[in-house]
C-alpha cells in the first residue's frame, strides 16, 4: 500500500475536547525532591510554554511524562469521547548528540528511528516515501539525502520535529528546540510549530528560556519552580504581582504587549544573573 502524504496522515478536525492531565505529579531522585504536586491540564490545539529558572525541573518533567524516569501521581489522556487512552507522545530534544563527521544522512536517521532493522541493510522505497512526506510537512524534504553534520541547527531541529510527528502524537514535547539557533531560525521554527498546532489540533508542551517569543506564540504559560508557581495566559502570568515579587520585574507592559526585560535566570528559586 502506498504511504499516504503528510497532510492526509496528519489531518485532524479541531475538537478541543482531548485532554492530557497531570495529577499530583512528582519526581524524587534519591532523597532530593525535584518536582512535587504538579497538576496540569493540556488541551488539544493548545501550545503550553513551560518556563522557569535553571534547575527548576522543566526537562525532568518532560522525561517523566515520556516515562524515562519514575514519577508519582498520574498521567491521564482523555480522548474526544472522554475515554481514557494511552497517549502517543512525540519528543524533540534540545540537541542531538552525534559525531559531526558521521556519514549518516537524514534518511538514515529516519530509518534508525522508525524501523526495527539495521540501517546498513538499506532503505526501501516505502521508507523513502514516508520520510519525504514527513519532511515535506515541516518544509524540509530537500534535506533527505544531506549528512547530519552538514545541517544547520534550525535544519536539524526541523528534521527532529518531522520524526517526532510520525506517528501523529496526541502530545508533542519540545525541550528548548531553538537553543543555539539564530533569530531568523527561531522565528521560523516557532511559526512552523504554531501552524502545525492550529492545523492539526496538536497538544504541545514547549520548554523555553526565551520569554519574549513564548509570550507571542503560547496559549498558556506555566511558570515552574519545582512546583507550578503560576499558570495562565502570557498576560496573566507576566503581570502577576506575586510572581514579580518572587522573581523580580521580569516583564513590563507596553500598550497591551508583553516586553521582556534583559535578565536571565541561572539557578532555581529566582536567582538572577
N, C-alpha and C positions, 0 to 999 in steps of 0.2 A: 504494500500500500504506500502510495506517495506520501511523503511527510508534508503536512499542511503548512502553509505560510504562517509567519509570526502573528500577523493581525488576526487571522482566523483562529489560531490556537489561543491567543491571549484575550480575545474579545469577551467582555462581560458587561451585562447591563447593570448600571448602578442600582444598588438596592438599599444601602445604608443600614442594613439590619445585621449583617455579620459582625461579630464582636470577639476580640481576644481579651480575656480577663486575667489579670494577675491578682491573686487573692492572698494577702498576708505573706507575700513573697520575701524570702530572706536567704542569705548566704553567710555561713560561718566557716572559716578555714582555720583549723587548729582551735586556738582559743580566741581568735580575732573575728569579731562580728563585722562583716563588710557591708551587708545590707540587712535592713530589718523593716518589717511592716509595709512592704510595697503593695499598694492597692491601685491598680490602673485598669481602665477600660480603653481599648484601642479599636475604633470602629473602621469598617471598610471605607475606602475612599478618603481616609484621613492620614495626613502626614504629621506625626508627632515628633518634635525635636527634643532630644534628651541632652540637657546642658548641665554644667556644674563644674566645680574645681577639679583639678587633677587629683586622683586618689579617691574620688567620691563614690566610685563603684559603677560607673556607666558601662564600661566594657564588661565588667563582671556580670552585670545584669543581662547583657546580650548573650554571654556564654551560658548563663543559667537557663535562659529561655531556649537556647539551642540544645540544652541537655548535656553540655560539655563539662559542667561542674554541678555538684549536688546542691540542692536548694530545699528549703522548707516552703510550706504554703502550696498553692495550686496554680496551674496554668490551665485555663479552660478556653476552648474555642467553640462558639455557638454559631451555627450557620443561619441562613436567612429564615429557616423554619424553626429556629430556636432549639435545634438538636445539637447535642454535644458531639464533636468530631475531633479527630486528631489533625491538627493543622499542618499544612505543608509550609515549611519555612525556608525562605531564601536568605542568603547572607553574603554581604560584600565586606571583606575585612579592610582595615586601614591600609594595609600593604600586603603584597605577595612576595615572600622571600624566595629568591631563586638566584642561581648563578647567572650574572648578566651575559656571560659568554655561552650559555647553553644554546644548542641548536634547536631547542623546542619551539615550534611555531604555535600560533593561536589555534590552529586546527588540532594540533597535538594536545594542547591544554584542554580543549573541548572533549577530545577522546578520553583523556585521563579522568576527567570529572564526570562524564556522562555514561561511560561504558565500563564493563567489568573485565574486559580483556586487555592485555598489554598493548601499548600504542605501537610497539615495533612490528606488530602483526599487520599494520596498515590501516587505512581508513576506507570504509565502504562509501558508496555513492549516497546512501541514505543518511549516513552521519554527516557528510559534507553538506547535503541539502539542509539538514537540520541546523547545522552551525551557521550557514549562510542566512537562514531565516531568522535565527536568534539574533545574530549580529545586525541584520538589517533593521530590526526593531529598535536598536539603540544607535542607529546611524553609524555603524562600524563594520559593515560587511566587506569593505575594501581592505580590512586588516586580516582577513582569513589566513593568508599564507605568510604574514610577517612574523619574524622571530620576536620572541618576547623581549629580548634585550634591546630591540630597535624601537620599541614603543615608548611614547611619552607617558608621563604619569596619568594624564587625562585619558589617553587611548587605552591604557591598561585597565583603568577603572571602568571604562565602558565595556570592555571585554568581560571583566568580572561581573558586571551588572547583567550582561546578557546570559552568562552561565547561571547566575542566581535566579533568573526568571524562567529557567527550564528545569523542572516543570513549573507551571504558573503557581506562585506561592499564595497562601492565604495571608501570610505575614512576611514582609520584607524588612530585614535588619541591615542597616548601613552604619558601619563603625568608622566615623571620621573619613568618609570616602574621598574627600578632596584635600586631605592633608598633603602638603608639598606640591600642589598643583597651582599654576599661575591663575591670576584673577579671571582671565577670559575662560580658562578651562573650568574654574569653579562655577561660573555663571552658566556655562553650557551644561555641566553635569546637573546642577540644580533644576534648570529648565527642563531637561530631559526627564528627571525623576518626577517632577511635578506633572508633566504631560502624561507619563505612564500612570501615575496615581489617579488622575482625573479620568483618563480614557478607559482604564481597565479596573477601576474600583479597588485599587490595592490598599491594604493597610501597611503603613510604613512607620518604623521607628528609626530615627536618624540621630546618631550621636555626633555632636559638633561643638567646637570651641568658637566658631565664627558666629557670634550672636547677631551681628548685623544682617547676615544672609538669612539665618533661620527666622529672624523676625519678619522677613519679607515672604518666605516660602511656606512656613509651617502653619498648620491649622491650630495646633496646640503646642505649648511649651511645658515641659516637665523639668523643673529645677531639682536635681538630685544631689544630695549630700549625705550618703549612707541611708537616707530615707527620703521620701518625697517632701521637699520643703514648700513647694508651690506648684500648682498645675492650673493652666487656663490658657486663654488666648495670649498672643505675644503682648498685647497692650496690658492685659490684666497682670501678667507675671512681671513685666519690666517696670510697671508703675506701682507695684505693691510696696507700700510703705515699710512693712515688716521685712521684706526682702532687702530693701535698700538700707535699712538699719543694720541688718546682719551681715550683708555682703558689700556694703558701700554703694555709692551712687553710680550704679553700673550703666544706667541709661538716662537720657533726658528726652523730654517730649518737644517736638517742633512741628506745630501745625498738624497734629494728629499722626505724625510719622515717628517711628522709633529710630533714634540715632544712638550709636554706641560710643561711649567714651573710651579713649585708648588706654585700657588697663587690662592686665592678663592675670587670671588666677593660676597659681602654680602649685598650690597644695590644697588639701581639703580644709574645711572649716573657714573658707573665705579669706585666706591669707593671700594678699595681692603683691605682684611684683611691680 
